[in-house]
Amino acid sequence: MKKEICKYCTHYTAYYKIHCTSYQRLTNGFCSKHQKPQIQSETCQNYKNNEQKQKRKEEQLLYTLEQALNWIIQIAQMLKEKQGDQDIDNIKQ
């Protein structure tokens, strides 16, 4: 069982630092219950398990990735069609 620390609490939202091509999770975040910054390793009396929050987040991430993949497929198809049209124009000349 996970310890009752902020990092695993529903009320905790981590802060991230943006790098050139990625994000780095910082050791502190924000507690919506106490309305103040918290260090992720602190314990709390108002701890609430975040399994449901994590599950929703994962479902949203998978949905977003699926949408992005569909957009990439559509763009690739448009580019192939455009390339095909250009090839036909070159043959006619």
Buried (B, 14 or more C-beta within 10 A) or exposed (E): EEEBBBBBBBBBBBBEEEEEEEEEEEEBBBBEBEEEEBEBEEEBEEBBEBEEBEEEEEEEEEEEEEEEEEEEEEEEEEEEEEEEEEEEEEEEE
